[in-house]
């Protein structure tokens, strides 16, 4: 039987969390028991319970997470759009066509560089991409951006498909591109030519996918529980070498700030824009450091964060 707010408050008190009064009752109602309390009582995984003693701490964690998502969302969306546009330009140049069938035959040919098992895996990935594209077209057939071409029985240009493509779809598309196209994209982004940038960019896209989805679907972001798989050690090393920020491992959200700022600079966002973003993040973590007990805050934000942000600002100033 569903619990009333009063019985939920009693349950929290029975669990050792102080809660009472109309304002905390209203806050619990606003954030929800399952998305609110149950979502913020642990860090990273359910077995890592936070030492929460008062509902005000749950509310502060919820507000902290909401604050971060509001800060990150426009930057992530701008980077997603930028990555798609850089890729689109390289693909159009390489294939000399705006249509998927031509691009499929000329530019989405990464599988040809492999043999044996690797060839079969790459070939299978390319076929899955084809299926994903067909599903995208069918799903959005009534939207103007796709429907206009379907209704007039015209080939659908790649830019229209990119408009409705998810970041996961885009990651598969990028992965299937011929090496020469990936190299063109990395060069256009001013990424280094000696650090396997094409592969690192693929890894960045998939890291961003999980991050972006958590933000867009209102998942918990501040403790990076949204990660769907392991992240390459080589990406950690790449970002360290490029930005000068040490101990990057994506086990706290600060490392996602490093990744966003790196890509912002690759896309020629101004130094002022990047520094404002860093300052916004720093202001957020300082605000909630003051509102949360250290034994809660330190399980979310690492003690080396200030040093990372200082190094990140130096990277922005020098690049």
C-alpha angles and dihedrals in degrees: 000000000000114000123239118232090256092053090046090053090050089050090053091050090049087053091056098261117126113226132157146129132062096279094056090043089054092047091052089050092049097049097034130231098257100037092034116035099019092044096051103038092087139038124230095338136020093251091060098076118189117233093245116167103166134042089231086071091054089049091050092051090050091049091046091053092046090049092052093048090052089050095046102040101076092044094049092048092049091050092048090051091046094050091050092049094048089049093045092053092050092047094049090050094047098045097034087219140091094211128097097226091058092044090048092057100040111026108023091068106114090124091070092070093064137072136198117358093354089055092052092049093049092045090050091049090052091051091050088052089054090052091047091052091050090050091049091052092048094045094051098035091118095049115098094237091061104015094062090065095040093051093051093043092240130144111266112240118232093241090062091052090049089054092066100027117116121230088252091054089047091052090055091046092052092046091054094052120111114261092248091059093048089050090052091052094048091048092050088053089051091239116159118272095214101056103064089257094173091063093041090053090054089053091049091053092055092045089052091048094064092042094048093047092051091051096044094046095043095248121157109279109169096079097038093236087144093079109121098193146358120298121226118261086218090063090054090051093045093053092045091053093045100043104024090233112139131215098024110171105138093241090125133036095249089077089059087056088054091051093047093049091047091053092043089057091045087056092048098250105168122265088242092056091049094047091048089053092050090047090050091053092045091050091051095051092045091051094053094039085065093048100045130063111255092241088060100037094048091058089060105035120036124232092241093062096102091053091050092051091047090053090045092054089050089052091052092047092051103040 
